[in-house]
Amino acid sequence: MRDYLGMPNMATVHWRFIDFARIPRGPWAYYGKNNPFVDPKLDPDLKARQDYMVYLRKLRDEAYARKNNRK
């Protein structure tokens, strides 16, 4: 990572934790067994996004059914 960012040896770095969605693509995206870039199922937010999409589709389908039942 140091080389990718162009940092010199012994440079001081201030690390912080950020959401996975804010991590840019880079060479680190291709390594590691616990890497969500390599295996999307490991993305901690994937299940939440999938559940939300199911919920939105259900709302859409219910609204469509209500609209068609009025005729």
DSSP file (Angstrom, degrees, kcal/mol; ACC not computed):
  #  RESIDUE AA STRUCTURE BP1 BP2  ACC     N-H-->O    O-->H-N    N-H-->O    O-->H-N    TCO  KAPPA ALPHA  PHI   PSI    X-CA   Y-CA   Z-CA
    1    1 A M     >        0   0    0      0, 0.0     4,-2.4     0, 0.0     5,-0.2   0.000 360.0 360.0 360.0 -38.4    0.0    0.0    0.0
    2    2 A R  H  >> +     0   0    0      1,-0.2     5,-2.5     2,-0.2     4,-0.7   0.926 360.0  46.1 -56.5 -46.2    2.9    2.3    0.8
    3    3 A D  H >45S+     0   0    0      1,-0.2     3,-0.6     2,-0.2    -1,-0.2   0.896 110.3  53.3 -65.2 -40.4    4.2    2.0   -2.8
    4    4 A Y  H 345S+     0   0    0      1,-0.2    -1,-0.2     2,-0.1    -2,-0.2   0.896 112.9  43.7 -61.5 -39.8    0.8    2.5   -4.3
    5    5 A L  H 3<5S-     0   0    0     -4,-2.4    -1,-0.2     2,-0.1    -2,-0.2   0.552 111.6-122.6 -82.9  -7.7    0.3    5.7   -2.3
    6    6 A G  T <<5 +     0   0    0     -4,-0.7    -3,-0.2    -3,-0.6    -4,-0.1   0.847  54.7 158.3  71.8  34.2    3.9    6.9   -3.1
    7    7 A M      < -     0   0    0     -5,-2.5    -1,-0.2    -6,-0.2     3,-0.1  -0.683  38.8-121.2 -93.4 144.4    4.9    7.2    0.5
    8    8 A P    >   -     0   0    0      0, 0.0     3,-1.3     0, 0.0    -1,-0.1  -0.334  41.8 -81.1 -75.6 164.4    8.5    7.1    1.6
    9    9 A N  T 3  S+     0   0    0      1,-0.2     0, 0.0    -2,-0.1     0, 0.0  -0.334 115.8  17.6 -60.1 146.7    9.9    4.5    4.1
   10   10 A M  T 3  S+     0   0    0      1,-0.2    -1,-0.2    -3,-0.1     2,-0.1   0.674  87.2 158.9  64.2  20.5    9.2    5.4    7.8
   11   11 A A    <   -     0   0    0     -3,-1.3     2,-0.4     1,-0.1    -1,-0.2  -0.478  45.4-114.8 -71.6 144.7    6.5    7.9    6.8
   12   12 A T        -     0   0    0     -2,-0.1     2,-0.4     2,-0.0    -1,-0.1  -0.684  36.3-171.0 -81.4 130.6    4.0    8.7    9.6
   13   13 A V        -     0   0    0     -2,-0.4     2,-0.7     2,-0.0     0, 0.0  -0.978  18.7-150.2-127.0 136.4    0.5    7.5    8.7
   14   14 A H        -     0   0    0     -2,-0.4     2,-0.2     2,-0.0    -2,-0.0  -0.898  23.5-163.0-106.5 103.9   -2.7    8.3   10.5
   15   15 A W        +     0   0    0     -2,-0.7     2,-0.3     2,-0.0    -2,-0.0  -0.508  11.8 175.5 -85.7 153.4   -5.0    5.3   10.0
   16   16 A R        -     0   0    0     -2,-0.2     2,-0.4     2,-0.0    -2,-0.0  -0.981  32.2-108.7-150.4 158.2   -8.8    5.3   10.5
   17   17 A F        +     0   0    0     -2,-0.3     2,-0.3     0, 0.0     3,-0.0  -0.733  40.1 174.3 -89.3 135.7  -11.6    3.0   10.0
   18   18 A I        -     0   0    0     -2,-0.4     2,-0.1     1,-0.0     5,-0.1  -0.880  39.5 -80.0-133.4 167.2  -14.1    3.8    7.2
   19   19 A D    >   -     0   0    0     -2,-0.3     3,-1.7     1,-0.1     4,-0.3  -0.388  39.3-121.3 -66.1 145.3  -17.1    2.1    5.6
   20   20 A F  G >  S+     0   0    0      1,-0.3     3,-1.9     2,-0.2    -1,-0.1   0.861 110.2  64.4 -55.9 -37.8  -16.2   -0.6    3.1
   21   21 A A  G 3  S+     0   0    0      1,-0.3    -1,-0.3     3,-0.0    -2,-0.0   0.718  97.4  57.0 -62.1 -20.2  -18.1    1.3    0.4
   22   22 A R  G <  S+     0   0    0     -3,-1.7    -1,-0.3     2,-0.1    -2,-0.2   0.446  80.0 105.7 -91.2  -0.5  -15.6    4.2    0.6
   23   23 A I    <   -     0   0    0     -3,-1.9     3,-0.1    -4,-0.3     2,-0.0  -0.701  67.5-137.2 -83.0 121.6  -12.6    2.1   -0.1
   24   24 A P        -     0   0    0      0, 0.0     2,-0.1     0, 0.0    -2,-0.1  -0.329  26.8 -93.7 -73.9 159.6  -11.3    2.8   -3.7
   25   25 A R        +     0   0    0      3,-0.1     0, 0.0     2,-0.1     0, 0.0  -0.463  63.1 138.9 -68.3 144.7  -10.2    0.0   -6.0
   26   26 A G    >   -     0   0    0     -2,-0.1     3,-2.0    -3,-0.1     4,-0.1  -0.929  69.6 -67.2-168.0-174.8   -6.5   -0.7   -5.9
   27   27 A P  G >  S+     0   0    0      0, 0.0     3,-1.5     0, 0.0     4,-0.1   0.768 123.2  68.3 -62.6 -23.8   -4.0   -3.5   -5.8
   28   28 A W  G >  S+     0   0    0      1,-0.3     3,-1.0     2,-0.2     9,-0.1   0.651  82.2  77.2 -68.0 -13.8   -5.2   -4.6   -2.4
   29   29 A A  G <  S+     0   0    0     -3,-2.0    -1,-0.3     1,-0.2    -4,-0.0   0.598  91.8  52.3 -72.2  -9.7   -8.5   -5.6   -4.0
   30   30 A Y  G <  S+     0   0    0     -3,-1.5     2,-0.3    -4,-0.1    -1,-0.2   0.415  98.8  71.4-107.5   1.4   -6.9   -8.8   -5.4
   31   31 A Y    <   +     0   0    0     -3,-1.0     7,-0.2    -4,-0.1     6,-0.1  -0.869  66.3  47.4-124.1 151.6   -5.4  -10.3   -2.2
   32   32 A G    >   -     0   0    0     -2,-0.3     3,-0.7     1,-0.1     6,-0.1   0.287  61.7-118.9 101.3 139.9   -6.6  -12.0    1.0
   33   33 A K  T 3  S+     0   0    0      1,-0.2    -1,-0.1     5,-0.1    -2,-0.0   0.718 114.4  48.5 -80.0 -21.8   -9.1  -14.7    1.8
   34   34 A N  T 3  S+     0   0    0      4,-0.0    -1,-0.2     8,-0.0    -2,-0.1  -0.126  83.3 126.6-107.8  36.2  -11.2  -12.3    3.9
   35   35 A N    X>  -     0   0    0     -3,-0.7     4,-2.7     1,-0.1     3,-0.7  -0.846  50.1-156.5-102.2 116.0  -11.4   -9.6    1.2
   36   36 A P  T 34 S+     0   0    0      0, 0.0     7,-0.2     0, 0.0    -1,-0.1   0.749  95.7  60.6 -62.8 -22.5  -14.8   -8.3    0.2
   37   37 A F  T 34 S+     0   0    0     -6,-0.1    -8,-0.1     1,-0.1    -7,-0.1   0.889 112.4  37.8 -68.1 -37.3  -13.4   -7.2   -3.1
   38   38 A V  T <4 S+     0   0    0     -3,-0.7    -1,-0.1     1,-0.3    -6,-0.1   0.905 133.0  24.8 -78.3 -44.5  -12.4  -10.8   -3.9
   39   39 A D    ><  -     0   0    0     -4,-2.7     3,-2.5     1,-0.1    -1,-0.3  -0.881  68.2-164.7-125.0  96.7  -15.5  -12.4   -2.4
   40   40 A P  G >  S+     0   0    0      0, 0.0     3,-1.8     0, 0.0     6,-0.2   0.717  84.0  73.8 -56.9 -22.1  -18.5  -10.0   -2.3
   41   41 A K  G 3  S+     0   0    0      1,-0.3     6,-0.1     5,-0.1     5,-0.0   0.729  89.3  61.4 -63.9 -18.7  -20.3  -12.3    0.1
   42   42 A L  G <  S+     0   0    0     -3,-2.5    -1,-0.3    -7,-0.2    -5,-0.1   0.541  73.8 114.0 -84.4  -6.9  -17.9  -11.0    2.8
   43   43 A D    X>  -     0   0    0     -3,-1.8     3,-1.3    -7,-0.2     4,-0.6  -0.521  63.7-146.5 -65.1 119.9  -19.1   -7.4    2.3
   44   44 A P  T 34 S+     0   0    0      0, 0.0     4,-0.4     0, 0.0    -1,-0.2   0.748  96.4  46.7 -64.0 -22.4  -20.8   -6.6    5.7
   45   45 A D  T 3> S+     0   0    0      1,-0.1     4,-2.5     2,-0.1     5,-0.2   0.528  87.9  87.6 -96.1  -6.4  -23.4   -4.4    4.0
   46   46 A L  H <> S+     0   0    0     -3,-1.3     4,-2.7     1,-0.2     5,-0.2   0.934  89.1  47.5 -60.1 -49.0  -24.3   -6.8    1.2
   47   47 A K  H  X S+     0   0    0     -4,-0.6     4,-2.7     1,-0.2    -1,-0.2   0.905 112.3  50.4 -60.3 -42.5  -27.0   -8.7    3.1
   48   48 A A  H  > S+     0   0    0     -4,-0.4     4,-2.2     2,-0.2    -1,-0.2   0.915 111.9  47.2 -63.1 -42.8  -28.5   -5.4    4.3
   49   49 A R  H  X S+     0   0    0     -4,-2.5     4,-2.2     2,-0.2    -2,-0.2   0.904 113.1  49.0 -65.3 -40.5  -28.6   -4.0    0.7
   50   50 A Q  H  X S+     0   0    0     -4,-2.7     4,-2.1    -5,-0.2    -2,-0.2   0.925 111.8  48.5 -64.7 -44.0  -30.1   -7.3   -0.6
   51   51 A D  H  X S+     0   0    0     -4,-2.7     4,-2.2     1,-0.2    -2,-0.2   0.890 110.9  51.5 -62.3 -39.3  -32.8   -7.3    2.2
   52   52 A Y  H  X S+     0   0    0     -4,-2.2     4,-2.7     2,-0.2    -1,-0.2   0.892 108.2  51.2 -66.4 -39.5  -33.6   -3.6    1.4
   53   53 A M  H  X S+     0   0    0     -4,-2.2     4,-2.4     2,-0.2    -1,-0.2   0.894 109.4  50.5 -64.6 -39.0  -34.0   -4.4   -2.3
   54   54 A V  H  X S+     0   0    0     -4,-2.1     4,-2.2     2,-0.2    -2,-0.2   0.924 111.3  49.4 -62.0 -44.0  -36.4   -7.3   -1.5
   55   55 A Y  H  X S+     0   0    0     -4,-2.2     4,-2.4     2,-0.2    -2,-0.2   0.921 111.1  48.7 -60.8 -46.1  -38.3   -4.9    0.8
   56   56 A L  H  X S+     0   0    0     -4,-2.7     4,-2.5     1,-0.2    -1,-0.2   0.895 110.7  50.6 -63.8 -39.9  -38.5   -2.2   -2.0
   57   57 A R  H  X S+     0   0    0     -4,-2.4     4,-2.8     2,-0.2    -1,-0.2   0.897 109.4  51.6 -64.0 -38.8  -39.7   -4.8   -4.6
   58   58 A K  H  X S+     0   0    0     -4,-2.2     4,-2.5     2,-0.2    -2,-0.2   0.928 110.6  47.7 -63.3 -45.1  -42.4   -5.9   -2.2
   59   59 A L  H  X S+     0   0    0     -4,-2.4     4,-2.5     2,-0.2    -2,-0.2   0.919 112.8  49.5 -60.6 -43.5  -43.6   -2.3   -1.7
   60   60 A R  H  X S+     0   0    0     -4,-2.5     4,-2.4     1,-0.2    -2,-0.2   0.929 112.1  47.2 -60.6 -46.6  -43.6   -1.8   -5.4
   61   61 A D  H  X S+     0   0    0     -4,-2.8     4,-2.4     1,-0.2    -1,-0.2   0.886 112.2  49.7 -65.5 -39.1  -45.5   -5.0   -6.1
   62   62 A E  H  X S+     0   0    0     -4,-2.5     4,-2.4     2,-0.2    -1,-0.2   0.913 111.7  48.3 -65.6 -42.2  -48.1   -4.2   -3.4
   63   63 A A  H  X S+     0   0    0     -4,-2.5     4,-2.3     2,-0.2    -2,-0.2   0.902 112.1  49.6 -64.1 -40.9  -48.6   -0.6   -4.7
   64   64 A Y  H  X S+     0   0    0     -4,-2.4     4,-2.2     2,-0.2    -2,-0.2   0.904 111.1  49.3 -63.9 -42.0  -49.0   -2.0   -8.3
   65   65 A A  H  X S+     0   0    0     -4,-2.4     4,-1.6     2,-0.2    -2,-0.2   0.906 111.3  49.1 -65.3 -41.6  -51.5   -4.6   -7.1
   66   66 A R  H  X S+     0   0    0     -4,-2.4     4,-0.8     1,-0.2    -2,-0.2   0.916 111.0  50.5 -62.9 -42.6  -53.5   -1.9   -5.2
   67   67 A K  H >< S+     0   0    0     -4,-2.3     3,-0.6     1,-0.2     4,-0.4   0.899 112.5  46.0 -63.0 -41.7  -53.5    0.3   -8.3
   68   68 A N  H >< S+     0   0    0     -4,-2.2     3,-0.5     1,-0.2    -1,-0.2   0.753 106.6  58.9 -75.1 -24.1  -54.8   -2.5  -10.5
   69   69 A N  H 3< S+     0   0    0     -4,-1.6    -1,-0.2     1,-0.2    -2,-0.2   0.667  94.5  66.5 -77.9 -16.1  -57.5   -3.6   -8.1
   70   70 A R  T <<        0   0    0     -4,-0.8    -1,-0.2    -3,-0.6    -2,-0.2   0.731 360.0 360.0 -75.6 -22.5  -59.1   -0.1   -8.2
   71   71 A K    <         0   0    0     -3,-0.5    -1,-0.2    -4,-0.4    -2,-0.1   0.494 360.0 360.0 -73.9 360.0  -60.1   -0.5  -11.8
